[in-house]
Amino acid sequence: MIKAVVFDVGETLVSEGRIWHRWAERLGVSPFLLMGALGGMAALDRPHSDAFRLVRPGIDPDVEEAAWERDDPDGLRNHFDADDLYPDVREALAAIRAAGHQVIIAGNQPRRAYDALVAMDLPADSVHTSDGWGVSKPDPGFFAKVAAVAGCAPAEILYVGDRLDNDVLPAAAAGMRTALLRRGPWGYLHAERPQAKAADVIVDDLHAILPALRRLP
């Protein structure tokens, strides 16, 4: 029986569309150009920072981010807030929790994302970030942390995410059940790959998670 359902953050709970639009404005390029470059990086299994370097050769993303913070200290910049939540999040998480499953949020996010997620008052039992833990996906140590905070065996955990490389494959290697969410560029691309068969379920939205739990052997 699945006792805990653990959710990734970016493009699982939170839409990153506004973030990428703000990045495009910051870089002085059209959103269409940046989104196309990001899609290319997703297809090539390259990091999103390579898209920045493609549209702005020579850029150092970390230096640019620090400069952005100095220029706009009170703006959202590359952050998110409750307006970025996908519309199915609250209802789906509440239903999963009401069905008796522990709901945990744990993804590759900076420390400041913890405060943003907690401020949303989501129906979750706990919230965790990679920066807070000091270990990031796909490192096995991240999934060991997931099991520790869930307080149950890996086989009793369903990890939900939009990527094979960061979510499904390493979670499965840690002994967890997995759900691949077709959401965002990585989710749609990865669902088409042969490795997607490694996921226990492939879903199009979070409302499909609870019915999938009932069907899992």
N, C-alpha and C positions, 0 to 999 in steps of 0.2 A: 504494500500500500504506500502511495506517495503521501508523506507527512508534511513536506515543505515544498513550496513553489518559489523559485528564486528568479528574479527578473533583472536582466541587463537594463541599462538606462538609455543611451543614445540610440535613436531609431527603434527602440522597443517601447519605452514609456514616453520619451521626449522626442518630438520632431526637431530636427536640426536645420530645417529650412530657413528660418529667420537668421540663424547664426551664419549660414553660408552666404545669405544675401548681404549681411553686414560685412562679412569678410570681402565680398566682391567690391562693395563700396569703398572699403578701406584700401584695397589693392588697386582701385581705379580701373576695374574691368567690369564688363557686364555680368549679371548673374548667370545668364545663359552660358557664357564662356567658362566661368568657374565651375558651374554644375557639370558641364560637359567634361571638363578636365578631371573632376572628381570621379565621374562615372568611368572614365578611362583608367584611372588609378585603381578603382575597385575591380575592374575587369582584369587588370594586370597583376593584382595582388601587391600593389605598391602602396605605401602610406599616403594619407591625404596631404601631408606636407609637400610631397612631390608635385601635387597640383599647383601649389603656391609657386614653387620654383619654376614650373612650366610657364605660367602666365607672367611671372615676374622673375626672370633669370637673375641669379645672384642674391636673392632675398634669403635672409635668415629668419625663419618663422618665429623663433623665440625672441629675437631682438625686436622684430616687428610687433609682437604681442606686447612686449614691455613698453614700447613706444606708444602703442595704442592706449594702454592703461594710463600713461602719463597725459596723453592728449584728451582722454575722455574718462576721467576717473569715476564718474557717477553713472556712466552708461552701461548697458548690458554687454556690449562688445561681443565676445565669444562665449557669453554665459547664457543661461536659460532661466525662465521663471514659469509660473503656473500657466501662462498663456500658451506655452509651448507643449503642454501635455497633449497627447493624442486623445480624441474624444471618448475612446472606449476604456481608458485606464481606470478611472475611479470605480465605475460600475463593475468591470470585470474583476478587479482585485477584491472588491467588497464581496462579490459572489463566491470567489474562491475561498476567501477567509470564512464566510458564513457556512461553507460546506465542511469546515473543520480542518482546513489545511493552513499551516503557517505560511505567511506571505513575507518574503524577504526581498529587499532591493539591494543589489550588489553589482557594480559595474566599474569599468575603467574610467574614473572621473577624478578631477582635482579635488582638493579639500573643500574649496568653496562650493562645489556642487552639493556637498552634504547639507550645508545650511539651506540651499535652495530647495532641495528635496524635502527636508524636514518641515520647512515653512509651508509646503503644499498640503500638509496634514493628510497624506494619503492613507488608505486603509491597509497599512503594512505593519508588521510586527517589529521590524528593524530596518535600518538603512546603513549601507556601508559603501565606502569608495576605495579604489586601489591606492590612492595617495594616503588615505587614513590607515590602511593596512601595511603600506610599504611594499606591496607586491602587486603586479598587474597580470591580467590575462595576456597570453595563454599559459603563464607559468603555473605548474601544478600546485605551487604554494598558495595561489589565489583560491583554488578550489578546495584545498585543505582548510582554508579559513572559512569558506562557505559552509562546509560540513560542520566545522566547529561551532559556528554561531547558530546553525540550524539545530544542533544537538541531536542529530540522528545519523543513521548510516547513509553513505552516498547513494545507495540503491533506493533510498526512500526520499530522494530529492529529485525534482524536475527543474532543470535549468532552462530558462527561456531567453533566447537571444536571436539577433538578426544575422549572425555571421557563423560560418563554419569554422574558420580559423581561430577565432577568439572565444567562441561560445560552444558550439555543438561538439566539435572534435575533442577539445581538451576536457570538457565536462564529462563526455562519454569515457574518455581515458581514465578519468578519476572515479569511474564507477557509477556516475549519475545517469538518470534518464534525461532526455533532451527534447526540446521543441524548437524548431527553426521557424522563425516568424518572417513571412514574406512582406517586409516593410523596409522602405528605404532602398537605395541602390544596391547595397551589399546583400540585403535580404532577397531581392528578386533575382540577382545574378547567382547567388550561391544556391538558391533552391533549384536551379537548372543544372547544377553540376552532379556528376555521378556520386560524389561523396555525400550528397544530401541524404542518401539512403541510410547513412549512419544515424540520422535523427529518428527518434521514436515516432514523432509526429511532425508534420509541416502544416502550419496554420496561416490563415490570411489576416486574422485579427485576434485580439486577446479574449474576445467572447468565446472563441473556439477552444480555449485552454481547458475549461472545466468539463465540457463534454469529452474532450480527449482524455482527461484524467480517468474518467469512468470507464473508458474503453481499454486503457492500458492493462496488459496482463499482469 
